């Protein structure tokens, strides 16, 4: 019987020191068992970094869309028509 390695076994890890306010630490203690804190904090940081990276991408691309470059999509009706046309080309895979 073989045992699959856990993610911890396959990904290099490094311990760090993080400081929390007493109030925040108490909230963490109330909700997350001690042996699950590292995973919880890692996932929370991963999620927040994804949000930060998306915000950066949005900021970098701000102004990329110019109405004058897309005169066929100036109104809600134009956009609805474009979406209907796009969706009409999709192939359904489920059976009704």
C-alpha positions as CSV (number, residue, x, y, z in Angstrom):
1,X,0.0,0.0,0.0
2,X,1.5,3.3,-1.1
3,X,0.9,6.6,0.7
4,X,0.7,9.7,-1.5
5,X,2.9,12.5,-0.4
6,X,1.1,15.5,1.0
7,X,1.5,18.9,-0.5
8,X,3.7,19.8,2.4
9,X,6.1,17.0,1.3
10,X,6.3,18.2,-2.3
11,X,6.5,22.0,-1.9
12,X,9.4,23.8,-0.2
13,X,8.2,25.7,2.8
14,X,9.7,28.3,5.0
15,X,8.7,29.4,8.5
16,X,8.2,33.1,9.1
17,X,7.2,35.3,12.1
18,X,4.0,37.2,11.8
19,X,2.5,39.6,14.4
20,X,-1.2,39.8,15.0
21,X,-3.2,42.1,17.2
22,X,-4.5,40.3,20.3
23,X,-8.0,40.8,19.0
24,X,-7.3,39.2,15.6
25,X,-5.4,36.3,17.2
26,X,-8.3,35.7,19.6
27,X,-10.7,35.5,16.6
28,X,-8.3,33.1,14.8
29,X,-8.0,31.0,17.9
30,X,-11.8,30.8,18.2
31,X,-12.4,29.6,14.7
32,X,-9.3,27.6,13.5
33,X,-7.8,24.7,15.4
34,X,-4.1,25.0,16.2
35,X,-2.9,22.4,13.7
36,X,-4.8,24.0,10.9
37,X,-3.7,27.6,11.3
38,X,-0.7,27.6,8.9
39,X,-2.9,26.2,6.1
40,X,-5.7,28.7,6.9
41,X,-3.3,31.7,6.9
42,X,-1.5,30.5,3.8
43,X,-4.9,30.2,1.9
44,X,-6.0,33.6,3.2
45,X,-2.8,35.2,2.0
46,X,-3.1,33.4,-1.4
47,X,-6.6,34.7,-1.8
48,X,-5.7,38.2,-0.9
49,X,-2.7,38.2,-3.2
50,X,-4.9,37.0,-6.1
51,X,-7.3,40.0,-5.4
52,X,-4.3,42.4,-5.2
53,X,-2.9,41.1,-8.5
54,X,-6.4,41.4,-10.2
55,X,-6.7,45.0,-8.9
56,X,-3.2,45.7,-10.4
57,X,-4.2,44.3,-13.7
58,X,-7.4,46.3,-13.7
59,X,-5.4,49.5,-12.9
60,X,-2.9,48.8,-15.7
61,X,-5.6,48.2,-18.2
62,X,-7.7,51.2,-17.3
63,X,-8.5,53.2,-20.3
64,X,-7.6,50.4,-22.8
65,X,-11.3,50.3,-24.0
66,X,-12.2,53.3,-26.1
67,X,-15.8,53.8,-27.2
68,X,-14.7,55.3,-30.5
69,X,-12.9,52.0,-31.3
70,X,-16.2,50.0,-30.7
71,X,-19.0,52.0,-32.2
72,X,-21.0,48.8,-32.6
73,X,-21.2,48.5,-28.8
74,X,-22.3,51.9,-27.5
75,X,-25.7,50.9,-26.1
76,X,-27.0,48.2,-23.8
77,X,-29.0,46.9,-26.8
78,X,-25.8,46.7,-28.9
79,X,-24.1,44.7,-26.2
80,X,-27.1,42.4,-25.8
81,X,-27.1,41.7,-29.5
82,X,-23.4,41.0,-29.5
83,X,-23.8,38.6,-26.6
84,X,-26.8,36.8,-28.3
85,X,-24.7,36.4,-31.5
86,X,-21.7,35.1,-29.5
87,X,-23.8,32.7,-27.5
88,X,-25.7,31.4,-30.5
89,X,-22.4,29.8,-31.7
90,X,-21.9,27.8,-28.5
91,X,-22.6,24.1,-28.8
92,X,-24.7,22.6,-26.0
93,X,-23.2,19.5,-24.4
94,X,-26.1,18.6,-22.2
95,X,-29.3,16.9,-23.3
96,X,-32.6,18.6,-22.4
